[in-house]
Amino acid sequence: MSSQPAEPFGDLSETERGIWDALRARGACFAHSLPQGDPAAQTQALLSLAKQGLVTADSFAPVRYLVREKGIDALPAKRRTSARVNLKLAGRWEALCPPAQTGLPLQIDAAFDRYTLLCRETAREAGLPWAQALILLRTMEWQGAVRRGYFLRGFSGAQFVRSPELAAFTAALHAVRGDAEIHWLSAADPAQIAGRLLPHGEGREFTCVAATAVGYHHGEVAALAERSGASFRCLEPSLLRPALESYIRAFKTGRIYPGKRKLQLAEFSPETAEWLPIVGFRREMQYWLLDRTR
């Protein structure tokens, strides 16, 4: 990525160019520090630059303004002026640094660096045009630079791994299959792939938000904690106790729900209820509680 803001695409008005040059030269600035001129023109210039992805602000005020722009334009003059003043007082503005344009081989390398395995789904997440990338990946396969296979169930079509990384990648897959531990991740963690790169299994659906934690066993979703820990589901009955114990360890070490001091469990199966006092939960009114520090 370029260390300096790149030149904008397309033509800018004189006011937009003045603001853009000032932000590039000075760094983040409040609106009153930028070239003034007509206040309404300055506001429109800032919004236009924001629409083009050339500047950003400290707050969501520009986004909220743009979402409501047509409605604001219909307001009486006094309220329109007030909305524009509030927008300009919402924080500092800063020129963005658009990523340098790269060729397809460099984009493929970047996708491999991030995901190790490249297929239709990971290419989509990386913003890689799959049809064009597939042509180049086939050539790379003939050259011996990548290896093609069907390494992971659930991904569609061909899957590619760079040849020097193949042994380590397959060893990691075998290690996951042989690992008896249940590993917990936030459902919003980039490393959590169910519902993001892979479809949910039947009966194992969940929302990919920070309030949900996912327990993986042998690479499969085995348990779920939802609503910030208020609900717990074990999807593999034989793993109920280890799922609870690993869930407690993940919480106490801050791997999941790091901002919470205690869990309040309210929804669970009758089988789960039998294990709660054994693994460390305590009853309080209608909840079962778990303190991080106890």
DRENMARVEX-585072 format. One record per residue (C-alpha): y negated, z, x; residue number from 1. Coordinates in steps of 0.05 Angstrom, whole numbers. Example, Ala and Ser with C-alpha at 12.3 -4.5 7.8 and 13.67 -1.06 7.14 Angstrom:
PT        v        w        u   pos
PT       90      156      246     1
PT       21      143      273     2
This chain:
PT        v        w        u   pos
PT        0        0        0     1
PT      -69      -17       25     2
PT     -109       43       50     3
PT     -174       12       24     4
PT     -187      -12      -47     5
PT     -170      -86      -50     6
PT     -219     -138      -74     7
PT     -217     -143     -150     8
PT     -185     -201     -186     9
PT     -232     -246     -224    10
PT     -308     -245     -227    11
PT     -349     -182     -238    12
PT     -417     -176     -268    13
PT     -475     -154     -224    14
PT     -472      -83     -252    15
PT     -396      -80     -244    16
PT     -400     -105     -173    17
PT     -454      -54     -156    18
PT     -411        4     -183    19
PT     -348      -23     -150    20
PT     -382      -30      -82    21
PT     -412       40      -88    22
PT     -345       72     -105    23
PT     -311       36      -47    24
PT     -365       58        1    25
PT     -373      131      -21    26
PT     -306      149      -52    27
PT     -302      190     -116    28
PT     -370      198     -150    29
PT     -399      226     -214    30
PT     -431      173     -258    31
PT     -502      198     -244    32
PT     -491      183     -169    33
PT     -475      110     -183    34
PT     -525       52     -189    35
PT     -564       69     -252    36
PT     -602       12     -285    37
PT     -592       10     -360    38
PT     -548       70     -380    39
PT     -511       31     -434    40
PT     -496      -26     -384    41
PT     -470       25     -334    42
PT     -423       55     -386    43
PT     -397      -14     -406    44
PT     -388      -32     -333    45
PT     -347       30     -319    46
PT     -304       17     -381    47
PT     -294      -55     -361    48
PT     -272      -36     -291    49
PT     -225       15     -321    50
PT     -195      -38     -367    51
PT     -182      -82     -307    52
PT     -147      -26     -270    53
PT     -200      -24     -216    54
PT     -227       47     -226    55
PT     -201      112     -253    56
PT     -231      179     -273    57
PT     -214      253     -266    58
PT     -198      260     -340    59
PT     -169      222     -398    60
PT     -238      213     -429    61
PT     -242      138     -412    62
PT     -173      126     -442    63
PT     -191      164     -506    64
PT     -256      125     -510    65
PT     -222       58     -502    66
PT     -170       76     -555    67
PT     -225       94     -604    68
PT     -275       41     -580    69
PT     -278        0     -645    70
PT     -288       63     -686    71
PT     -341       89     -639    72
PT     -379       23     -644    73
PT     -383       33     -720    74
PT     -413      102     -714    75
PT     -488      116     -724    76
PT     -530      105     -662    77
PT     -538      179     -647    78
PT     -463      192     -648    79
PT     -449      129     -607    80
PT     -498      153     -554    81
PT     -467      222     -554    82
PT     -397      193     -544    83
PT     -421      151     -485    84
PT     -457      210     -453    85
PT     -394      253     -459    86
PT     -354      197     -428    87
PT     -399      193     -367    88
PT     -400      269     -359    89
PT     -324      274     -361    90
PT     -313      276     -286    91
PT     -314      234     -223    92
PT     -298      160     -220    93
PT     -259      129     -163    94
PT     -239       59     -141    95
PT     -164       47     -145    96
PT     -124       17      -89    97
PT      -81      -39     -119    98
PT      -16      -49      -82    99
PT      -14     -107      -34   100
PT       21     -169      -61   101
PT       90     -175      -30   102
PT      142     -229      -30   103
PT      208     -223      -66   104
PT      249     -203       -4   105
PT      202     -144        8   106
PT      206     -124      -65   107
PT      282     -126      -61   108
PT      281      -83        1   109
PT      235      -33      -33   110
PT      282      -30      -94   111
PT      342      -18      -48   112
PT      304       37      -12   113
PT      292       72      -79   114
PT      358       62     -116   115
PT      410       42      -63   116
PT      446        3     -117   117
PT      411      -58     -146   118
PT      430      -86     -214   119
PT      394     -109     -277   120
PT      376      -39     -299   121
PT      350      -13     -232   122
PT      313      -79     -221   123
PT      278      -69     -288   124
PT      257        2     -268   125
PT      231      -25     -201   126
PT      191      -81     -235   127
PT      234     -134     -201   128
PT      244     -201     -236   129
PT      320     -199     -241   130
PT      333     -274     -252   131
PT      296     -293     -188   132
PT      323     -233     -149   133
PT      395     -250     -168   134
PT      388     -319     -135   135
PT      364     -287      -70   136
PT      416     -231      -73   137
PT      472     -283      -78   138
PT      445     -317      -15   139
PT      441     -249       19   140
PT      514     -238       -1   141
PT      535     -303       33   142
PT      497     -281       95   143
PT      533     -213       94   144
PT      469     -173       84   145
PT      492     -144       17   146
PT      558     -130      -18   147
PT      571     -145      -91   148
PT      616     -103     -136   149
PT      622      -63     -200   150
PT      610        6     -171   151
PT      585       46     -231   152
PT      608       42     -303   153
PT      553       30     -354   154
PT      510      -18     -314   155
PT      512      -90     -338   156
PT      530     -149     -294   157
PT      533     -153     -219   158
PT      515      -94     -175   159
PT      493      -99     -102   160
PT      490      -51      -44   161
PT      464      -66       26   162
PT      524      -77       72   163
PT      505      -23      124   164
PT      500       28       67   165
PT      565       10       30   166
PT      610       61       65   167
PT      562      119       55   168
PT      550       98      -18   169
PT      624       94      -36   170
PT      637      160        1   171
PT      582      192      -41   172
PT      615      166     -105   173
PT      682      195      -84   174
PT      648      261      -68   175
PT      616      264     -137   176
PT      684      251     -170   177
PT      716      306     -129   178
PT      660      358     -138   179
PT      681      412     -187   180
PT      610      441     -191   181
PT      565      427     -251   182
PT      496      404     -227   183
PT      435      413     -271   184
PT      373      369     -272   185
PT      312      364     -315   186
PT      321      306     -363   187
PT      253      281     -338   188
PT      275      281     -265   189
PT      276      211     -235   190
PT      346      225     -209   191
PT      370      237     -280   192
PT      396      169     -303   193
PT      428      180     -372   194
PT      383      151     -426   195
PT      340      119     -372   196
PT      382       72     -330   197
PT      448       84     -367   198
PT      458       89     -443   199
PT      475      156     -473   200
PT      548      169     -485   201
PT      570      177     -558   202
PT      554      247     -581   203
PT      516      262     -516   204
PT      447      237     -536   205
PT      385      276     -515   206
PT      311      265     -505   207
PT      288      251     -433   208
PT      234      304     -431   209
PT      220      364     -386   210
PT      242      412     -442   211
PT      313      386     -435   212
PT      361      402     -378   213
PT      424      362     -365   214
PT      488      388     -333   215
PT      530      335     -297   216
PT      604      342     -280   217
PT      638      286     -241   218
PT      578      242     -256   219
PT      584      252     -332   220
PT      539      292     -378   221
PT      578      356     -392   222
PT      526      404     -420   223
PT      456      403     -448   224
PT      400      455     -455   225
PT      344      433     -501   226
PT      278      458     -529   227
PT      261      494     -463   228
PT      327      531     -464   229
PT      327      553     -537   230
PT      389      510     -550   231
PT      452      503     -508   232
PT      509      454     -518   233
PT      572      447     -476   234
PT      604      379     -489   235
PT      668      396     -451   236
PT      700      459     -481   237
PT      742      472     -419   238
PT      678      476     -378   239
PT      641      526     -421   240
PT      640      586     -373   241
PT      626      545     -310   242
PT      572      507     -348   243
PT      538      572     -368   244
PT      544      602     -298   245
PT      516      540     -263   246
PT      461      537     -316   247
PT      441      608     -299   248
PT      441      592     -224   249
PT      399      530     -235   250
PT      348      570     -275   251
PT      344      629     -227   252
PT      334      583     -167   253
PT      279      544     -203   254
PT      317      479     -206   255
PT      305      475     -281   256
PT      249      505     -323   257
PT      210      528     -261   258
PT      150      550     -302   259
PT      189      599     -346   260
PT      202      672     -329   261
PT      257      680     -381   262
PT      301      639     -427   263
PT      306      653     -502   264
PT      371      625     -527   265
PT      375      618     -603   266
PT      422      559     -618   267
PT      493      557     -591   268
PT      564      550     -613   269
PT      608      610     -633   270
PT      650      598     -570   271
PT      587      602     -528   272
PT      567      669     -561   273
PT      630      702     -534   274
PT      610      686     -462   275
PT      536      703     -464   276
PT      540      778     -448   277
PT      593      765     -396   278
PT      552      715     -356   279
PT      487      755     -358   280
PT      449      744     -423   281
PT      425      805     -462   282
PT      414      810     -537   283
PT      345      823     -564   284
PT      332      815     -638   285
PT      353      744     -658   286
PT      353      717     -586   287
PT      396      722     -524   288
PT      351      731     -464   289
PT      359      714     -391   290
PT      306      738     -340   291
PT      296      697     -277   292
PT      289      759     -233   293
PT      347      801     -260   294
